[in-house]
Amino acid sequence: MTRIVGGTAGGRRILVPPRGTRPTTDRVREALFNVLDARLDLTEMAVLDLYAGSGALGLEALSRGAATALFVESDRRAAEVLAANIAALGLSGATLRRGTVASVLTAGTDRPVDLVLADPPYEIGAADIDALPELLAAGGWAGPGTVVVIERAASSPAMRWPDGWEVWPDRRYGDTRLELAEWSGQDC
């Protein structure tokens, strides 16, 4: 069972796609948001949830006070489950965009987000993951102070953050590693 851990929707269950996704466990999500809450005020933040799957990360952020969350998911079945979760929880500010992460990031935005939550499938190559910070900056998604969280297998190679990112200590929970960094606003 996957559920929202905290905030206004805390304790509510969410659906997970039948296969092909690996939802962030409740334990890891709770630990992540404890780390974020210690350093950030989620209230009124704009959140970008990449490789959204069930939407657990972005929905958790909305439940804890984020103003908006844009969910990016390419898989049709996962997007249908995510849409059902958004409707069932009734949290305002949620938008779902179907498409690949690369295509959405490359299309760009005219307003940076405050928090990026990325839970890519473990089979995605390290080079694709390492490219995310540059895609975020180039597409206007990252502004000074934008925090990026990337969930990866603990056994995967460490993230290679480009210049301009202040790397926070990573966190390990069983076979999961969370890598975090904040953009200084300098060019990558």
N, C-alpha and C positions, 0 to 999 in steps of 0.2 A: 504494500500500500504506500502510495506517495501522497503527501499532504503538504499544505502550506504550514510552515512552522510558526511564524509570528505575525503580528500586526492584526489588522481588522478582519482578515480571512483566516487567521491562525486556527489550525486544527481541521480545516476543511480539506476533504480529499480531492485529488485531481486525477484525471485519467492519464494513462501513459499509452503511447502507440504500441500496437501488438508486438512488433519486432523492428529491429534496425536502429533502435535508439538505446541509450544508456543514461537514464535520468540520474541527475545528481541526487545522491542519497540525502535523506532528511538530516542526518548527522553532519554531513559535509556542508550542506546549505546553512544549517544553523551556525556552524563554526565560521563559515565565510561571512555571514551577516553580522556576527559578533565582531569580527575583525573590522569590517566596514563601519559598523556603528561606533567603534572606538575612535575612528579617524575622520568620519564624514557624517553629515546630517543628510539623510536620504530625503527629507521632506522637500517636495517640489522639484526633485531631480528629474532630468530626462535620461531615460535608460535605453540602451540598445542591447537586445538579447540575440546573439548570433548563434546559429545552429540550434535554434530554440527547442526543437523536439516537443515535449509536453508543455513547455513554457514555464517550468518550475522556477527557474531563476528570476525571470522578469516578473512573473506573478508574485513571487515573494517580495520583490522590490516594490511593486505597486501596493501590496498589502501593508508594507511598512512605511508608506507615505510618499513614494515617488509619484510625480505628477503624470508622467507619460512613460510608456514602454513600447518600443517598436520591436516586434518579434520577426526575425528573418528565418525562414525555413523553406527548404527546397523540396522536401518529400511531401507528396500529396496527402498520404495517409496521416503523417505526423501533423501536417497543417490542419487537417480536419479535426483531429483530436485537440489540438491547441485552440482552435476556434470554439470548440465545445467547452473547453476549460474556461476560456475568457467569458463566454456567455453564462456559464453556471456560477462563476464567482461574482459576476456583476461589478467588477472593478472598473472604474472609469479610466480613460487615458490609454487603453490598450489598442494597438494597431498591429495587424498581421500583414506581412509582405511575403508573398511566395516568390522565391527566386534563390539563386546561389548567393552565398555571402560575397564572393568576389564581384558579381554583377551589381549587387545593391551598393556595396562600398564604392565601387568605381563610378556609379551614377552620381554619387555625392549627395550632399545636403547643404542647405544654406544656414543651418544653425547647428553648432556642435552639441554633442550630448555630454552629460556629466559622468556617466558610468556605462562601461561596456562590459557585458557578461558573455563570455564565449565558452561553450562546452562542445568543441568539435568532436566528431567521431574519432576514436583512437586510431583508426586506420588512415586518417589524413596525414600526409607527410609533414615532417618537421619544417621543410622549406615553405609550405603553404601557411603553416601556423606562424612562422617567423615573419612572413610578409604582412600579417595583419596590422601591426602598428603603423607601418608606412602607408598601407591602404587607408587606414582610418585618418591619418594626418592629411594625406593627399586629397581625400574626398571631402574634407571639411568636417568630418565626424568628431575629430579630437580638437579640443581647444585647451588653453592653459588650465591645468587642474583636472582634466579628464582622467579618470582612473579606469584602467583596463584590468580585468580578471580573466585569466585563461585557465580552464580546467584541463588537465592532461593526465595520462598514466604516469604514475610515480617513476616508472622505468624509462620513460621517454627522455630524449636529450633536453637539457636545459634550454630555455628560451633565449634567443639572441636578440635582445632589445637594441634598437638603433639609438644613436645619439639623440638626446633630447628627452629621454625617458628616465625618470628617477625610479629605480627598481626597489620595490619593497621586499622584505624577506618572504621567501616562498613558504607555503604550509603543506604538510603531508598528512594525509588521513588514509591509512591502509594503503591501497593500491592507487590512490588519487593524490595528485599534486596540484595545488593552486599557485599560479604565478601572477603577481600583481605589480603594476607600475603606474606611475602618474606622469602625464605629459607636461613638460615645462613650458611648452609653447614655442620652443625653438624648432627650426626646420630639421627634419630627419635626414 
